[in-house]
Amino acid sequence: MEQLCTRCHFIGHGRHGLFSGNAYIGIAQISLGLALIATNIGRFNWSEIIILIIAVISIFVGILNILDSKKPGRICPNCKKTDMILIGTEEGQKFIKENNISVPKETKKQSSPQSP
């Protein structure tokens, strides 16, 4: 779904940051958590318990990153601010009317040059 930047009025798709909404980072965080659990299983010292807590937090944050990667990005590719809103929502329609923004029926998609 198309988005609109509330700062520069860019219309298009937002992007995710490096650590937010990146499925690859999420997979790496889950893998790290599982590796920490696998290497410390069966030990119950205080230091190993702290490592297990860190591992569970890493797995949880990794799952959140993977789920967040399915949502539209919040960072504007034009001005690099996190002010993107969905055009189809009530908030988006209200912003468009308040600022008298003309929304094209179809926005330009990034295309690669085609060879003849």
MDTraj code that builds the backbone (N, CA, C; nanometers):
import mdtraj as md
import numpy as np

residues = "MET GLU GLN LEU CYS THR ARG CYS HIS PHE ILE GLY HIS GLY ARG HIS GLY LEU PHE SER GLY ASN ALA TYR ILE GLY ILE ALA GLN ILE SER LEU GLY LEU ALA LEU ILE ALA THR ASN ILE GLY ARG PHE ASN TRP SER GLU ILE ILE ILE LEU ILE ILE ALA VAL ILE SER ILE PHE VAL GLY ILE LEU ASN ILE LEU ASP SER LYS LYS PRO GLY ARG ILE CYS PRO ASN CYS LYS LYS THR ASP MET ILE LEU ILE GLY THR GLU GLU GLY GLN LYS PHE ILE LYS GLU ASN ASN ILE SER VAL PRO LYS GLU THR LYS LYS GLN SER SER PRO GLN SER PRO".split()
xyz = np.array([
    [0.0844, -0.1175, 0.0000],
    [0.0000, 0.0000, 0.0000],
    [0.0892, 0.1242, 0.0000],
    [0.0474, 0.2223, -0.0755],
    [0.1251, 0.3450, -0.0890],
    [0.1277, 0.4231, 0.0418],
    [0.2370, 0.4958, 0.0601],
    [0.2555, 0.5759, 0.1792],
    [0.2878, 0.7193, 0.1407],
    [0.2732, 0.8086, 0.2371],
    [0.2988, 0.9505, 0.2178],
    [0.3849, 0.9987, 0.3328],
    [0.4905, 1.0736, 0.2992],
    [0.5762, 1.1324, 0.4020],
    [0.5127, 1.2635, 0.4471],
    [0.4967, 1.2802, 0.5768],
    [0.4323, 1.4010, 0.6282],
    [0.5259, 1.5209, 0.6279],
    [0.6542, 1.4994, 0.6032],
    [0.7494, 1.6112, 0.5983],
    [0.7723, 1.6622, 0.4568],
    [0.8110, 1.5724, 0.3666],
    [0.8475, 1.6167, 0.2306],
    [0.7395, 1.5848, 0.1275],
    [0.6312, 1.5183, 0.1691],
    [0.5160, 1.4823, 0.0851],
    [0.5529, 1.3836, -0.0254],
    [0.6572, 1.3038, -0.0028],
    [0.6944, 1.1968, -0.0958],
    [0.5847, 1.0908, -0.0926],
    [0.5469, 1.0407, -0.2087],
    [0.4475, 0.9339, -0.2174],
    [0.5158, 0.8115, -0.2760],
    [0.5064, 0.7015, -0.2060],
    [0.5702, 0.5780, -0.2502],
    [0.5741, 0.4783, -0.1355],
    [0.6753, 0.3969, -0.1344],
    [0.6904, 0.2967, -0.0301],
    [0.8030, 0.3378, 0.0642],
    [0.7775, 0.3270, 0.1935],
    [0.8809, 0.3545, 0.2922],
    [0.9762, 0.2366, 0.3021],
    [1.0841, 0.2587, 0.3717],
    [1.1811, 0.1501, 0.3895],
    [1.2038, 0.1276, 0.5382],
    [1.2621, 0.0156, 0.5685],
    [1.2949, -0.0193, 0.7062],
    [1.4383, 0.0226, 0.7355],
    [1.4701, 0.0383, 0.8625],
    [1.6065, 0.0668, 0.9031],
    [1.6897, -0.0602, 0.9031],
    [1.8147, -0.0470, 0.9382],
    [1.9046, -0.1623, 0.9376],
    [1.8625, -0.2679, 1.0388],
    [1.8278, -0.2257, 1.1592],
    [1.7952, -0.3221, 1.2645],
    [1.6465, -0.3333, 1.2925],
    [1.5627, -0.2524, 1.2287],
    [1.4186, -0.2642, 1.2512],
    [1.3525, -0.3118, 1.1233],
    [1.2795, -0.4183, 1.1340],
    [1.2095, -0.4690, 1.0183],
    [1.2953, -0.5435, 0.9196],
    [1.4132, -0.5840, 0.9591],
    [1.5019, -0.6572, 0.8709],
    [1.4929, -0.8057, 0.9075],
    [1.4371, -0.8847, 0.8182],
    [1.4166, -1.0270, 0.8452],
    [1.5496, -1.0999, 0.8646],
    [1.6536, -1.0594, 0.7923],
    [1.7839, -1.1258, 0.8053],
    [1.8451, -1.1009, 0.9439],
    [1.8313, -0.9792, 0.9934],
    [1.8796, -0.9495, 1.1283],
    [1.7987, -1.0290, 1.2299],
    [1.6678, -1.0404, 1.2062],
    [1.5828, -1.1199, 1.2953],
    [1.6247, -1.2655, 1.3005],
    [1.6554, -1.3223, 1.1853],
    [1.7013, -1.4615, 1.1798],
    [1.8346, -1.4762, 1.2529],
    [1.9234, -1.3784, 1.2358],
    [2.0531, -1.3822, 1.3046],
    [2.0338, -1.3725, 1.4558],
    [1.9395, -1.2883, 1.5011],
    [1.9145, -1.2755, 1.6450],
    [1.8578, -1.4045, 1.7027],
    [1.7674, -1.4680, 1.6300],
    [1.7117, -1.5952, 1.6767],
    [1.8204, -1.7016, 1.6800],
    [1.9047, -1.7062, 1.5779],
    [2.0139, -1.8042, 1.5735],
    [2.1110, -1.7835, 1.6884],
    [2.1429, -1.6573, 1.7175],
    [2.2316, -1.6273, 1.8299],
    [2.1710, -1.6751, 1.9610],
    [2.0430, -1.6461, 1.9799],
    [1.9755, -1.6893, 2.1022],
    [1.9749, -1.8401, 2.1165],
    [1.9440, -1.9093, 2.0082],
    [1.9431, -2.0562, 2.0135],
    [2.0826, -2.1125, 2.0382],
    [2.1838, -2.0509, 1.9788],
    [2.3219, -2.0965, 2.0015],
    [2.3627, -2.0754, 2.1470],
    [2.3249, -1.9632, 2.2051],
    [2.3563, -1.9385, 2.3469],
    [2.2865, -2.0388, 2.4371],
    [2.1631, -2.0711, 2.4050],
    [2.0904, -2.1701, 2.4848],
    [2.1538, -2.3074, 2.4693],
    [2.1882, -2.3447, 2.3466],
    [2.2458, -2.4776, 2.3211],
    [2.3802, -2.4961, 2.3910],
    [2.4605, -2.3910, 2.3981],
    [2.5922, -2.4057, 2.4612],
    [2.5855, -2.4018, 2.6128],
    [2.4786, -2.3498, 2.6686],
    [2.4700, -2.3387, 2.8140],
    [2.3619, -2.4261, 2.8756],
    [2.3083, -2.5191, 2.7995],
    [2.2021, -2.6039, 2.8534],
    [2.2603, -2.7008, 2.9565],
    [2.1924, -2.7183, 3.0622],
    [2.2362, -2.8099, 3.1673],
    [2.3196, -2.7442, 3.2758],
    [2.3601, -2.6211, 3.2582],
    [2.4377, -2.5499, 3.3601],
    [2.3465, -2.4463, 3.4256],
    [2.3562, -2.4351, 3.5554],
    [2.2692, -2.3399, 3.6233],
    [2.3467, -2.2530, 3.7213],
    [2.4576, -2.1971, 3.6768],
    [2.5280, -2.0951, 3.7546],
    [2.4596, -1.9626, 3.7282],
    [2.4920, -1.8624, 3.8059],
    [2.4331, -1.7304, 3.7850],
    [2.4754, -1.6717, 3.6506],
    [2.6002, -1.6945, 3.6140],
    [2.6452, -1.6383, 3.4858],
    [2.5735, -1.7048, 3.3682],
    [2.5494, -1.8351, 3.3760],
    [2.4777, -1.9040, 3.2686],
    [2.3305, -1.8642, 3.2651],
    [2.2723, -1.8376, 3.3804],
    [2.1327, -1.7926, 3.3840],
    [2.1203, -1.6556, 3.3174],
    [2.2170, -1.5696, 3.3413],
    [2.2151, -1.4377, 3.2768],
    [2.2290, -1.4540, 3.1256],
    [2.3152, -1.5448, 3.0812],
    [2.3309, -1.5703, 2.9380],
    [2.2010, -1.6247, 2.8791],
    [2.1312, -1.7112, 2.9530],
    [2.0046, -1.7651, 2.9046],
    [1.8983, -1.6552, 2.8938],
    [1.8985, -1.5623, 2.9879],
    [1.8042, -1.4497, 2.9815],
    [1.8342, -1.3646, 2.8582],
    [1.9621, -1.3384, 2.8337],
    [2.0009, -1.2620, 2.7141],
    [1.9600, -1.3377, 2.5875],
    [1.9737, -1.4703, 2.5888],
    [1.9361, -1.5512, 2.4728],
    [1.7855, -1.5426, 2.4462],
    [1.7056, -1.5494, 2.5511],
    [1.5603, -1.5410, 2.5339],
    [1.5212, -1.4035, 2.4816],
    [1.5847, -1.2991, 2.5322],
    [1.5571, -1.1631, 2.4830],
    [1.5961, -1.1524, 2.3360],
    [1.7101, -1.2106, 2.2979],
    [1.7547, -1.2077, 2.1587],
    [1.6546, -1.2783, 2.0678],
    [1.6038, -1.3914, 2.1106],
    [1.5042, -1.4647, 2.0311],
    [1.3762, -1.3823, 2.0183],
    [1.3321, -1.3217, 2.1263],
    [1.2100, -1.2401, 2.1253],
    [1.2244, -1.1212, 2.0309],
    [1.3362, -1.0509, 2.0389],
    [1.3590, -0.9353, 1.9513],
    [1.3701, -0.9804, 1.8054],
    [1.4305, -1.0956, 1.7813],
    [1.4392, -1.1491, 1.6457],
    [1.3024, -1.1794, 1.5869],
    [1.2145, -1.2368, 1.6675],
    [1.0780, -1.2644, 1.6219],
    [1.0057, -1.1331, 1.5902],
    [1.0229, -1.0330, 1.6760],
    [0.9609, -0.9021, 1.6499],
    [1.0137, -0.8402, 1.5208],
    [1.1432, -0.8536, 1.4938],
    [1.2009, -0.8011, 1.3694],
    [1.1414, -0.8695, 1.2472],
    [1.1246, -0.9998, 1.2536],
    [1.0679, -1.0728, 1.1402],
    [0.9230, -1.0303, 1.1183],
    [0.8463, -1.0168, 1.2259],
    [0.7077, -0.9723, 1.2127],
    [0.7009, -0.8290, 1.1602],
    [0.7933, -0.7438, 1.2047],
    [0.7953, -0.6044, 1.1610],
    [0.8333, -0.5924, 1.0132],
    [0.9069, -0.6892, 0.9613],
    [0.9476, -0.6820, 0.8205],
    [0.8286, -0.7008, 0.7267],
    [0.7192, -0.7546, 0.7764],
    [0.5998, -0.7734, 0.6944],
    [0.5179, -0.6450, 0.6846],
    [0.5414, -0.5490, 0.7728],
    [0.4683, -0.4227, 0.7724],
    [0.5364, -0.3246, 0.6770],
    [0.4629, -0.2212, 0.6331],
    [0.5263, -0.1197, 0.5483],
    [0.6352, -0.0449, 0.6245],
    [0.7384, -0.0031, 0.5540],
    [0.8483, 0.0701, 0.6169],
    [0.8043, 0.2074, 0.6649],
    [0.8735, 0.2594, 0.7637],
    [0.8378, 0.3882, 0.8215],
    [0.9348, 0.4989, 0.7836],
    [1.0452, 0.4659, 0.7180],
    [1.1465, 0.5658, 0.6851],
    [1.1264, 0.6123, 0.5410],
    [1.1192, 0.7436, 0.5222],
    [1.1013, 0.8015, 0.3894],
    [1.2323, 0.7876, 0.3112],
    [1.2282, 0.7311, 0.1907],
    [1.3509, 0.7197, 0.1119],
    [1.4008, 0.8541, 0.0593],
    [1.3158, 0.9561, 0.0602],
    [1.3528, 1.0872, 0.0091],
    [1.4225, 1.1720, 0.1152],
    [1.3585, 1.1910, 0.2310],
    [1.4147, 1.2801, 0.3333],
    [1.4744, 1.2054, 0.4526],
    [1.4635, 1.0733, 0.4544],
    [1.5229, 0.9869, 0.5573],
    [1.4637, 1.0062, 0.6970],
    [1.3424, 1.0591, 0.7072],
    [1.2746, 1.0766, 0.8361],
    [1.1714, 0.9659, 0.8536],
    [1.1345, 0.9381, 0.9768],
    [1.0383, 0.8318, 1.0057],
    [0.8971, 0.8890, 1.0177],
    [0.8509, 0.9511, 0.9111],
    [0.7205, 1.0158, 0.9130],
    [0.6271, 0.9646, 0.8039],
    [0.6391, 0.8389, 0.7661],
    [0.5542, 0.7843, 0.6608],
    [0.4216, 0.7364, 0.7190],
    [0.3113, 0.7700, 0.6498],
    [0.1791, 0.7210, 0.6887],
    [0.1148, 0.6564, 0.5667],
    [0.0254, 0.5634, 0.5900],
    [-0.0440, 0.4967, 0.4810],
    [-0.1489, 0.5902, 0.4224],
    [-0.1558, 0.5959, 0.2905],
    [-0.2503, 0.6851, 0.2232],
    [-0.3939, 0.6395, 0.2448],
    [-0.4174, 0.5110, 0.2466],
    [-0.5522, 0.4576, 0.2560],
    [-0.6157, 0.4662, 0.3940],
    [-0.5422, 0.5063, 0.4951],
    [-0.5979, 0.5138, 0.6292],
    [-0.6696, 0.6465, 0.6514],
    [-0.7453, 0.6521, 0.7605],
    [-0.8162, 0.7743, 0.7967],
    [-0.7187, 0.8893, 0.8201],
    [-0.6083, 0.8579, 0.8892],
    [-0.5057, 0.9586, 0.9167],
    [-0.4447, 1.0108, 0.7869],
    [-0.4177, 0.9213, 0.6932],
    [-0.3609, 0.9612, 0.5653],
    [-0.4550, 1.0485, 0.4845],
    [-0.5812, 1.0111, 0.4785],
    [-0.6797, 1.0899, 0.4045],
    [-0.6987, 1.2278, 0.4670],
    [-0.6966, 1.2327, 0.5986],
    [-0.7101, 1.3609, 0.6688],
    [-0.5908, 1.4514, 0.6367],
    [-0.4692, 1.3953, 0.6373],
    [-0.3493, 1.4727, 0.6074],
    [-0.3512, 1.5240, 0.4643],
    [-0.3966, 1.4401, 0.3716],
    [-0.4045, 1.4796, 0.2305],
    [-0.5013, 1.5967, 0.2129],
    [-0.6168, 1.5902, 0.2783],
    [-0.7161, 1.6977, 0.2660],
    [-0.6676, 1.8262, 0.3318],
    [-0.6053, 1.8152, 0.4501],
    [-0.5583, 1.9338, 0.5219],
    [-0.4480, 2.0072, 0.4458],
    [-0.3630, 1.9330, 0.3766],
    [-0.2491, 1.9932, 0.3075],
    [-0.2692, 2.0068, 0.1574],
    [-0.3894, 1.9738, 0.1087],
    [-0.4241, 1.9872, -0.0317],
    [-0.3201, 1.9199, -0.1223],
    [-0.2942, 1.7942, -0.0957],
    [-0.1961, 1.7160, -0.1712],
    [-0.2691, 1.6381, -0.2801],
    [-0.2180, 1.6438, -0.4006],
    [-0.2773, 1.5648, -0.5085],
    [-0.2047, 1.4314, -0.5158],
    [-0.2818, 1.3262, -0.5067],
    [-0.2260, 1.1916, -0.5102],
    [-0.2518, 1.1329, -0.6477],
    [-0.1477, 1.0928, -0.7200],
    [-0.1699, 1.0317, -0.8519],
    [-0.2414, 0.8977, -0.8373],
    [-0.3169, 0.8600, -0.9387],
    [-0.3892, 0.7324, -0.9326],
    [-0.2921, 0.6159, -0.9250],
    [-0.1827, 0.6257, -0.9978],
    [-0.0772, 0.5249, -0.9905],
    [0.0538, 0.5971, -0.9694],
    [0.1268, 0.5559, -0.8671],
    [0.2565, 0.6185, -0.8438],
    [0.3610, 0.5468, -0.9268],
    [0.4663, 0.6197, -0.9566],
    [0.5744, 0.5623, -1.0370],
    [0.6458, 0.4561, -0.9560],
    [0.6683, 0.3435, -1.0188],
    [0.7430, 0.2358, -0.9547],
    [0.8848, 0.2410, -1.0056],
    [0.9764, 0.2042, -0.9185],
    [1.1160, 0.2028, -0.9610],
    [1.1337, 0.0883, -1.0586],
    [1.1847, 0.1203, -1.1732],
    [1.2054, 0.0168, -1.2736],
    [1.3501, 0.0198, -1.3198],
    [1.3950, -0.0962, -1.3573],
    [1.5313, -0.1050, -1.4085],
    [1.5269, -0.0834, -1.5589],
    [1.6337, -0.0289, -1.6142],
    [1.6359, -0.0080, -1.7600],
    [1.6244, -0.1396, -1.8330],
    [1.5401, -0.1417, -1.9341],
    [1.5227, -0.2639, -2.0098],
    [1.6128, -0.2618, -2.1318],
    [1.6714, -0.3750, -2.1603],
    [1.7570, -0.3839, -2.2790],
    [1.6721, -0.4227, -2.3993],
    [1.7007, -0.3658, -2.5156],
    [1.6204, -0.3962, -2.6356],
    [1.6408, -0.5360, -2.6856],
])
top = md.Topology()
chain = top.add_chain()
for i, resn in enumerate(residues, 1):
    res = top.add_residue(resn, chain, resSeq=i)
    for name in ("N", "CA", "C"):
        top.add_atom(name, md.element.get_by_symbol(name[0]), res)
traj = md.Trajectory(xyz[None], top)
